[in-house]
Amino acid sequence: MRPAAALAERLGLAVRDLELLQQALIHSSYLHEHRDLAVGHNERLEFLGDSVVSLAISDALYRRHPDDDEGVLSARRASIVSTAGLARLARRLALGEYLFLGEGESQRGGRRRPALLAAAFEALVGALYLDLGYEAAAGFVVALAAPELTSDRPLGALKSPKSRLQEFTQRLSGERPQYHLVDAVGPDHDKVFQIEVAVSGRVIGVGEGHSRRVAETAAAARAIEALRETPGDLAEQTEGAPELVSFGPGQGETEDDEDAEWEAFGEPMPPHEPWVEFDLEPRGDDVSEHQPDDPDTDLRDDGQAR
């Protein structure tokens, strides 16, 4: 079975245009290596899906959180439509399994790379919008993102570690955290970066990751924990600060630890996420769930909306 048909079957959606769905799964790296086998990649569909996802999530948040002001709604939306948030949704679909990637991209772990997964998810939504219409595409997004949409976590907990750290240090001293590359080891396709973050010339956190962005986020998370544990006046000023909400074990953005993708909920990802059946009728609140037959196999930058 072709990947597009297999994905449509798994989603339970009445997809009519399998060619369009297949284009949503084609990464530009695959097209560069197989120009005779693919008519185009998914970047135009990604552009379209970006707007569909943003509107669907905005509408759902507006309706489900009537007491939130514009700032809180924006933060909630950013936590969902960030790179990490959309990659989390993509993983619920095991979307990486269906992608067409070039050999090099595949060897570099592209099927797990957050930015790639997030882009592919937007392309998928773009294809569903063109094929089935806005109501179907938006209903699909809203049902899949139900845990995030119904979360009542405080505003500070919705922000990325880098955002929290910067807001806190600017409020405290007027200075922004400075990130410095300490080391980068390993082959190009599997390089590990070590980053340290400093404020007023003092290193307060060190993190590692397979990209500079991920390493910076890990360093910020470590810095937040260090600041929360600092004795004296600084500890008193950090007490209860929403920007310094503590992380659970192993949290912070990484590319290799799928548990990190559940940071927004403060809980580990279950071994098998509930599968969601999507009703193509006009949206409602009822969503039926059952376990998938097979086990399910990182912000765009730091909480910023895509």
N, C-alpha and C positions, 0 to 999 in steps of 0.2 A: 504494500500500500504506500502511495506517495505520502511524504511528510505532511503536506497540506490536508489531504484527506484524513490521515490519521489524527491530526490535530483537531479538525472539525468534528470528527467522531468523538474524540475525547471530551471536547467542550460541550457536546450535545446541542450544538447550534445548527440551524437549518441553512448552512452556507450554500449559496447558489453559484458563486464565482470562485472556483477553486484556484484558477490561475492568479487571480488577484490576491487570494490568501497566500499562495505560494510566494508571490513577489514580496510579501511582508516578511517572509522568512529568509530572504536572500541578503546577506551582508555584502558590502562593497568589495571586501577581500575575495569573496567567491567569484564575483563577476569579473574581477581583474584576472583571475586564473582560468575562468571557464566562459569566455565571451561567446562561445558557440553554443552554450547550453542554457544561458540565462538572458532574458530580454532586458532586464533592469534590476537594480537593487532596491532596497526598501526606504531610502532616505526621503523621497517625496511623501510616501505614506506616513513616515514618522512625523514630518512637518504637519500633516493634517491631523493625525491622531493626537498630537500634543494639545491642540485646541479642544478637541472632543473630550479628552481626559480632564483637562482643566475645568471646562464648563460643567461636566458631569459631577465632578468632585465638589466644585463650588456650590452648585445647586443643592446637592445632598447635604453638605455641611450647613448651609443656610437654613434648610428645613429641619434638620435634626438637632441643631444647637441654637434655639431661638434666643437664649440669654447671652450668647457670646457677641462681643463687639467686633468691629472690622479687623482690629489688630489680632485678636485671638483666632478669628476665622482664617485670616491670612496665614498665621503660624500653623494652624492645623492643616491647611491645604498644602503648605510648603513641605510639611513632614511626610505627606502622602505622595506628592508629585515630584519629590526630589529623586535623584538617581538611586539612592538606597531604597526609598519607598517604592518606586516603580520596579526596581529589580526584585524586591520582595514579592510583589504581585506576580511578576514573571515566573519566579520560582514556584509559586503555587500551581502554576500551569505546567511546570517542567518544560518551559518554553525553550530553554537551551538545547534540549534534546532534538528539537525539530529544525534548528537553524542550519542554513547553508553557509559554511564558513570556508575561507581559504585555508590551505594547509598550515601556513605559518600562524594565522590567527587561532586556529584550532589548537595547535601545539602550545601556544602561549596561554591556554586556558580561557579562550574567548567565551566558551559556553557558560562560564561562571563569572565572567567579568561584569560588574554592576552596570557600567556605562553602556555596554553592548546589550545587556538584557533589557535595560530601561528603554533604549532606543527601539529594540525589537518589539517590546510591548506596545509602545506608541504606534508603531507601524501596523501591528495587528489590529489595534483599535481603529486606525484609519481605514484599513481594509474592510472591517466590519461595518463601519459607518457608510462607506460607499456601496457596499453590497446589500445591507439590511436596513439602513436608515439610522437616524440619530437615536430614536427611542431604544432600539435593540442594542446599539453599541453602548449607550449610556447605561442601560440596565445591566449589561454585562460588567462594566467597570464598577458600578455601585455595588452589585452583589459580591464581586470579588474582593472589594475593599471594605466590606462590612465591618470587620474588626477594628480597622482604623477609624472609620466614620463614627462608630459608636463609642470610641474611647473617650473617657473623661479625664485623661491625664492633665495635670496643670500645664500652663503655658511654658514655664521654664523647662519642663521635661520634654517638650516637643522640639526644642532647639538642639542643634548639633553641638558637640563638645567645643568646637572652635568658636561658634557663635557665643556660647555661654561664657567661655573664658574671656573672649574679647570684651563683651559687655561688662563683665565684672571688673577686669583690670582697668578699663577706661573710666568706670565709675569710681574706682578706688584711687587711681593715681593719674588718670588721664593718658596713660600709655597703652599702646597696642602690643600684644605678644609678638615676638620675633621668632620665626622658624628658621633653623639652620640645618643644612645637610651635614651629618656627621660621617656617614659611610654609605657605600652602595656596593654590595657584593653579589656574586653569582653571575651566570650567563644572562645575556640580554633578554631571553624569553622567560627567565625566572629570577630576575634581580630582586634583592631585598634591600630596601632603603631604611636607614636609621636617621631619624630626625629628632632634634632637641628643640624645645620651646623655652624662651627666656623672657623675663620681664625685668626692666631696669638692670639689664646685664646679668641677672641671676637665672641660671637654668632651673626650671621648676618641673620639667617633665621630659621624658624620652619615649619615643614610640617607634615601632617598626611596621613595615608593610610592603606589599609588592608594587606600590606606586607612592610617589611623594605625598599625594593627597591623603591616602590612607594612613601613611606613617605620621603625617601632621595631625590627623584626627586622633590617632592613638596617643600621641604625645600630649594633646590637649586634654584628653580624658584622664591621663595620669596626672597632669598638672592640677586638674580640678580636685582629684582625690587628695593630692598633697596639700592644696590650699585648705581643704576642709579639715585636715588633721593638724594644721599648723597651730601651735600654742600661742597664747598672748593676744594682743589687740587684733591681729589679722583674723584669728579664729572667731573672735567675737563679731567681727564685721561680716564674716561669711556665714554665720549661723542663720540658717533658714533662708538664705538667698536662693531664689528660684533658679537663677542661672547655674547654681552649683549643686543641683540635685544629684545625688550620688548615683553611681553606676553599679549594676549588679556584677557578679563575677563574669569575667570574659567579655563584658560589653564594651562598646566603642566600635567604630566602623573598621571592619577588616574585609579582605576579599576572600579569605580561605575559610572563615568560620561562619557557617550559615546561621548559627545561633545569634550572631551579631545583628542580623537583619531583623530580629525581633526586639531590638533595643527600644523601639517606640512603645512597647507594651510592658517592659520590665520583666519579661518572662522568657524561658528558653523555648525554642521552636520544638513542637512535638515531633516524634519520629515520622508520623504521617499526618500531614495537614488534612483537615476535612475537605473532601471534594465538594464542589458546588455545582448544582444543576442550574442553568440559566433559562428563565422563562422569557420568550421573545414577545410576550404580550406587553402592553404598557406597564411601566414600572410599578411595583408594589413593594411591600415590606416583607413578604413571605419568601423565604429562600429555603429550599430543601437541601439537605446535605447527606452524603454517604461516603464511605471510604473508597478510595481508588483501588483498582485491582493491583496496580504496581506502586511501589514506594516512590514518592517524589524525589526524584533524583535524590555595592556595596551598594552624598546629596548631590541632584546634579551637583554642584559643589556646596556641601555644608548647608543643607536645608533650603537652598534657593529654589524657587519654582522653575520648572522646565519651560 
